[in-house]
Amino acid sequence: MRNDVRELRQAEGLSQRELGEALGVSRQTVNSLETGRYDPSLPLAIAVARRFRRPVEEIFHVD
């Protein structure tokens, strides 16, 4: 599954660490999300969507 987390994070000027803190996960988890090595749990996907004020399906794309 690909996602737009990196683009959204960078557009807001956030570091991976800052986004991780906002979501309650580690910087490594954010990095793994951004590189596609980790598909988020449903609660994490919802937290990401809420943080960026977008629907989940606008951020996470099933290929």
N, CA, C and O atoms as a printed pandas DataFrame, in Angstrom:
     atom_number atom_name residue_name chain_id  residue_number  x_coord  y_coord  z_coord
0              1         N          MET        A               1    0.859   -1.162    0.000
1              2        CA          MET        A               1    0.000    0.000    0.000
2              3         C          MET        A               1    0.911    1.232    0.000
3              4         O          MET        A               1    1.836    1.325    0.806
4              5         N          ARG        A               2    0.650    2.152   -0.884
5              6        CA          ARG        A               2    1.424    3.398   -0.866
6              7         C          ARG        A               2    0.633    4.457   -0.113
7              8         O          ARG        A               2   -0.573    4.327    0.100
8              9         N          ASN        A               3    1.343    5.512    0.285
9             10        CA          ASN        A               3    0.676    6.566    1.049
10            11         C          ASN        A               3    1.342    7.908    0.797
11            12         O          ASN        A               3    2.420    7.980    0.206
12            13         N          ASP        A               4    0.695    8.961    1.249
13            14        CA          ASP        A               4    1.175   10.329    1.062
14            15         C          ASP        A               4    1.664   10.946    2.368
15            16         O          ASP        A               4    1.693   12.170    2.500
16            17         N          VAL        A               5    2.044   10.123    3.321
17            18        CA          VAL        A               5    2.438   10.633    4.635
18            19         C          VAL        A               5    3.649   11.555    4.519
19            20         O          VAL        A               5    3.646   12.640    5.100
20            21         N          ARG        A               6    4.677   11.152    3.786
21            22        CA          ARG        A               6    5.887   11.977    3.664
22            23         C          ARG        A               6    5.549   13.349    3.082
23            24         O          ARG        A               6    5.983   14.374    3.608
24            25         N          GLU        A               7    4.782   13.367    2.009
25            26        CA          GLU        A               7    4.440   14.629    1.363
26            27         C          GLU        A               7    3.639   15.542    2.296
27            28         O          GLU        A               7    3.891   16.745    2.366
28            29         N          LEU        A               8    2.683   14.965    3.001
29            30        CA          LEU        A               8    1.872   15.751    3.932
30            31         C          LEU        A               8    2.711   16.275    5.086
31            32         O          LEU        A               8    2.570   17.428    5.495
32            33         N          ARG        A               9    3.580   15.428    5.607
33            34        CA          ARG        A               9    4.446   15.840    6.714
34            35         C          ARG        A               9    5.373   16.973    6.286
35            36         O          ARG        A               9    5.509   17.974    6.990
36            37         N          GLN        A              10    6.002   16.810    5.137
37            38        CA          GLN        A              10    6.933   17.836    4.660
38            39         C          GLN        A              10    6.216   19.148    4.342
39            40         O          GLN        A              10    6.757   20.228    4.581
40            41         N          ALA        A              11    5.008   19.056    3.806
41            42        CA          ALA        A              11    4.242   20.264    3.484
42            43         C          ALA        A              11    3.950   21.097    4.731
43            44         O          ALA        A              11    3.814   22.318    4.653
44            45         N          GLU        A              12    3.857   20.429    5.878
45            46        CA          GLU        A              12    3.601   21.143    7.130
46            47         C          GLU        A              12    4.886   21.446    7.900
47            48         O          GLU        A              12    4.843   21.990    9.003
48            49         N          GLY        A              13    6.031   21.088    7.308
49            50        CA          GLY        A              13    7.306   21.390    7.944
50            51         C          GLY        A              13    7.590   20.590    9.198
51            52         O          GLY        A              13    8.312   21.054   10.080
52            53         N          LEU        A              14    7.030   19.394    9.285
53            54        CA          LEU        A              14    7.231   18.538   10.453
54            55         C          LEU        A              14    8.377   17.566   10.218
55            56         O          LEU        A              14    8.573   17.089    9.100
56            57         N          SER        A              15    9.124   17.277   11.259
57            58        CA          SER        A              15   10.114   16.200   11.194
58            59         C          SER        A              15    9.395   14.881   11.455
59            60         O          SER        A              15    8.257   14.866   11.924
60            61         N          GLN        A              16   10.065   13.784   11.151
61            62        CA          GLN        A              16    9.490   12.477   11.458
62            63         C          GLN        A              16    9.281   12.347   12.957
63            64         O          GLN        A              16    8.284   11.777   13.402
64            65         N          ARG        A              17   10.209   12.868   13.730
65            66        CA          ARG        A              17   10.095   12.806   15.189
66            67         C          ARG        A              17    8.872   13.569   15.678
67            68         O          ARG        A              17    8.133   13.077   16.531
68            69         N          GLU        A              18    8.654   14.768   15.142
69            70        CA          GLU        A              18    7.505   15.577   15.558
70            71         C          GLU        A              18    6.188   14.893   15.205
71            72         O          GLU        A              18    5.254   14.884   16.007
72            73         N          LEU        A              19    6.116   14.323   14.012
73            74        CA          LEU        A              19    4.892   13.619   13.630
74            75         C          LEU        A              19    4.693   12.393   14.509
75            76         O          LEU        A              19    3.578   12.116   14.950
76            77         N          GLY        A              20    5.762   11.666   14.760
77            78        CA          GLY        A              20    5.665   10.496   15.633
78            79         C          GLY        A              20    5.144   10.862   17.010
79            80         O          GLY        A              20    4.293   10.163   17.561
80            81         N          GLU        A              21    5.651   11.958   17.571
81            82        CA          GLU        A              21    5.178   12.406   18.886
82            83         C          GLU        A              21    3.690   12.759   18.840
83            84         O          GLU        A              21    2.946   12.442   19.768
84            85         N          ALA        A              22    3.264   13.406   17.774
85            86        CA          ALA        A              22    1.847   13.777   17.652
86            87         C          ALA        A              22    0.950   12.548   17.542
87            88         O          ALA        A              22   -0.204   12.567   17.970
88            89         N          LEU        A              23    1.494   11.482   16.965
89            90        CA          LEU        A              23    0.707   10.260   16.757
90            91         C          LEU        A              23    0.906    9.227   17.859
91            92         O          LEU        A              23    0.177    8.238   17.919
92            93         N          GLY        A              24    1.880    9.446   18.727
93            94        CA          GLY        A              24    2.156    8.485   19.788
94            95         C          GLY        A              24    2.935    7.272   19.313
95            96         O          GLY        A              24    2.810    6.185   19.876
96            97         N          VAL        A              25    3.749    7.461   18.263
97            98        CA          VAL        A              25    4.593    6.380   17.745
98            99         C          VAL        A              25    6.027    6.897   17.628
99           100         O          VAL        A              25    6.278    8.087   17.818
100          101         N          SER        A              26    6.949    6.018   17.319
101          102        CA          SER        A              26    8.351    6.414   17.197
102          103         C          SER        A              26    8.644    7.032   15.828
103          104         O          SER        A              26    7.869    6.898   14.882
104          105         N          ARG        A              27    9.785    7.711   15.760
105          106        CA          ARG        A              27   10.247    8.245   14.481
106          107         C          ARG        A              27   10.458    7.104   13.489
107          108         O          ARG        A              27   10.195    7.257   12.296
108          109         N          GLN        A              28   10.929    5.968   13.981
109          110        CA          GLN        A              28   11.160    4.814   13.122
110          111         C          GLN        A              28    9.867    4.303   12.510
111          112         O          GLN        A              28    9.856    3.870   11.357
112          113         N          THR        A              29    8.777    4.348   13.267
113          114        CA          THR        A              29    7.477    3.932   12.727
114          115         C          THR        A              29    7.043    4.871   11.618
115          116         O          THR        A              29    6.544    4.422   10.586
116          117         N          VAL        A              30    7.225    6.162   11.817
117          118        CA          VAL        A              30    6.882    7.136   10.766
118          119         C          VAL        A              30    7.728    6.867    9.525
119          120         O          VAL        A              30    7.212    6.886    8.407
120          121         N          ASN        A              31    9.015    6.619    9.712
121          122        CA          ASN        A              31    9.894    6.318    8.578
122          123         C          ASN        A              31    9.415    5.066    7.852
123          124         O          ASN        A              31    9.372    5.043    6.622
124          125         N          SER        A              32    9.059    4.038    8.591
125          126        CA          SER        A              32    8.583    2.795    7.979
126          127         C          SER        A              32    7.272    2.995    7.228
127          128         O          SER        A              32    7.058    2.390    6.178
128          129         N          LEU        A              33    6.401    3.835    7.759
129          130        CA          LEU        A              33    5.159    4.170    7.045
130          131         C          LEU        A              33    5.484    4.854    5.723
131          132         O          LEU        A              33    4.962    4.483    4.672
132          133         N          GLU        A              34    6.351    5.852    5.793
133          134        CA          GLU        A              34    6.672    6.650    4.613
134          135         C          GLU        A              34    7.340    5.837    3.514
135          136         O          GLU        A              34    7.120    6.095    2.330
136          137         N          THR        A              35    8.144    4.869    3.891
137          138        CA          THR        A              35    8.860    4.064    2.901
138          139         C          THR        A              35    8.073    2.836    2.452
139          140         O          THR        A              35    8.528    2.091    1.585
140          141         N          GLY        A              36    6.897    2.620    3.036
141          142        CA          GLY        A              36    6.062    1.491    2.633
142          143         C          GLY        A              36    6.463    0.166    3.233
143          144         O          GLY        A              36    5.981   -0.882    2.802
144          145         N          ARG        A              37    7.347    0.192    4.232
145          146        CA          ARG        A              37    7.750   -1.062    4.884
146          147         C          ARG        A              37    6.766   -1.499    5.958
147          148         O          ARG        A              37    6.848   -2.616    6.469
148          149         N          TYR        A              38    5.842   -0.617    6.296
149          150        CA          TYR        A              38    4.898   -0.904    7.377
150          151         C          TYR        A              38    3.533   -0.378    6.988
151          152         O          TYR        A              38    3.385    0.806    6.686
152          153         N          ASP        A              39    2.535   -1.243    6.993
153          154        CA          ASP        A              39    1.149   -0.823    6.790
154          155         C          ASP        A              39    0.555   -0.556    8.170
155          156         O          ASP        A              39    0.632   -1.412    9.051
156          157         N          PRO        A              40   -0.032    0.610    8.364
157          158        CA          PRO        A              40   -0.503    0.976    9.697
158          159         C          PRO        A              40   -1.719    0.174   10.129
159          160         O          PRO        A              40   -2.490   -0.326    9.310
160          161         N          SER        A              41   -1.861    0.070   11.431
161          162        CA          SER        A              41   -3.090   -0.484   11.989
162          163         C          SER        A              41   -4.211    0.507   11.677
163          164         O          SER        A              41   -3.947    1.662   11.342
164          165         N          LEU        A              42   -5.431    0.064   11.785
165          166        CA          LEU        A              42   -6.559    0.960   11.544
166          167         C          LEU        A              42   -6.542    2.164   12.490
167          168         O          LEU        A              42   -6.745    3.286   12.028
168          169         N          PRO        A              43   -6.309    1.978   13.791
169          170        CA          PRO        A              43   -6.259    3.157   14.672
170          171         C          PRO        A              43   -5.162    4.147   14.280
171          172         O          PRO        A              43   -5.362    5.358   14.374
172          173         N          LEU        A              44   -4.005    3.644   13.841
173          174        CA          LEU        A              44   -2.939    4.553   13.431
174          175         C          LEU        A              44   -3.298    5.266   12.128
175          176         O          LEU        A              44   -3.046    6.463   11.994
176          177         N          ALA        A              45   -3.873    4.558   11.182
177          178        CA          ALA        A              45   -4.289    5.191    9.930
178          179         C          ALA        A              45   -5.312    6.302   10.199
179          180         O          ALA        A              45   -5.257    7.362    9.576
180          181         N          ILE        A              46   -6.226    6.060   11.110
181          182        CA          ILE        A              46   -7.221    7.071   11.470
182          183         C          ILE        A              46   -6.545    8.255   12.152
183          184         O          ILE        A              46   -6.899    9.405   11.889
184          185         N          ALA        A              47   -5.576    7.985   13.025
185          186        CA          ALA        A              47   -4.850    9.070   13.699
186          187         C          ALA        A              47   -4.094    9.929   12.689
187          188         O          ALA        A              47   -4.076   11.154   12.811
188          189         N          VAL        A              48   -3.475    9.303   11.702
189          190        CA          VAL        A              48   -2.774   10.052   10.651
190          191         C          VAL        A              48   -3.767   10.924    9.890
191          192         O          VAL        A              48   -3.519   12.107    9.657
192          193         N          ALA        A              49   -4.880   10.335    9.511
193          194        CA          ALA        A              49   -5.895   11.082    8.760
194          195         C          ALA        A              49   -6.423   12.268    9.567
195          196         O          ALA        A              49   -6.598   13.358    9.022
196          197         N          ARG        A              50   -6.671   12.068   10.829
197          198        CA          ARG        A              50   -7.145   13.170   11.671
198          199         C          ARG        A              50   -6.089   14.253   11.805
199          200         O          ARG        A              50   -6.407   15.442   11.762
200          201         N          ARG        A              51   -4.830   13.848   11.966
201          202        CA          ARG        A              51   -3.744   14.822   12.117
202          203         C          ARG        A              51   -3.652   15.736   10.898
203          204         O          ARG        A              51   -3.403   16.935   11.028
204          205         N          PHE        A              52   -3.855   15.158    9.708
205          206        CA          PHE        A              52   -3.754   15.942    8.478
206          207         C          PHE        A              52   -5.112   16.416    7.951
207          208         O          PHE        A              52   -5.205   16.996    6.869
208          209         N          ARG        A              53   -6.166   16.155    8.741
209          210        CA          ARG        A              53   -7.511   16.621    8.402
210          211         C          ARG        A              53   -7.949   16.180    6.993
211          212         O          ARG        A              53   -8.438   16.979    6.194
212          213         N          ARG        A              54   -7.759   14.905    6.726
213          214        CA          ARG        A              54   -8.155   14.318    5.446
214          215         C          ARG        A              54   -8.747   12.936    5.675
215          216         O          ARG        A              54   -8.443   12.297    6.683
216          217         N          PRO        A              55   -9.575   12.469    4.773
217          218        CA          PRO        A              55  -10.076   11.091    4.892
218          219         C          PRO        A              55   -8.936   10.084    4.718
219          220         O          PRO        A              55   -7.977   10.339    3.990
220          221         N          VAL        A              56   -9.050    8.964    5.379
221          222        CA          VAL        A              56   -8.033    7.912    5.302
222          223         C          VAL        A              56   -7.725    7.559    3.854
223          224         O          VAL        A              56   -6.561    7.410    3.484
224          225         N          GLU        A              57   -8.765    7.424    3.032
225          226        CA          GLU        A              57   -8.566    6.987    1.648
226          227         C          GLU        A              57   -7.868    8.025    0.778
227          228         O          GLU        A              57   -7.445    7.702   -0.332
228          229         N          GLU        A              58   -7.736    9.259    1.248
229          230        CA          GLU        A              58   -6.954   10.258    0.512
230          231         C          GLU        A              58   -5.462   10.165    0.842
231          232         O          GLU        A              58   -4.629   10.707    0.116
232          233         N          ILE        A              59   -5.130    9.488    1.921
233          234        CA          ILE        A              59   -3.743    9.376    2.345
234          235         C          ILE        A              59   -3.157    8.004    2.009
235          236         O          ILE        A              59   -2.011    7.904    1.571
236          237         N          PHE        A              60   -3.944    6.955    2.213
237          238        CA          PHE        A              60   -3.487    5.589    1.984
238          239         C          PHE        A              60   -4.150    5.024    0.742
239          240         O          PHE        A              60   -5.373    5.062    0.611
240          241         N          HIS        A              61   -3.337    4.498   -0.177
241          242        CA          HIS        A              61   -3.826    4.037   -1.480
242          243         C          HIS        A              61   -3.494    2.572   -1.682
243          244         O          HIS        A              61   -2.326    2.184   -1.653
244          245         N          VAL        A              62   -4.503    1.772   -1.883
245          246        CA          VAL        A              62   -4.296    0.357   -2.161
246          247         C          VAL        A              62   -4.004    0.232   -3.651
247          248         O          VAL        A              62   -4.811    0.628   -4.492
248          249         N          ASP        A              63   -2.847   -0.320   -3.959
249          250        CA          ASP        A              63   -2.446   -0.452   -5.377
250          251         C          ASP        A              63   -2.933   -1.744   -5.970
251          252         O          ASP        A              63   -2.686   -2.016   -7.145
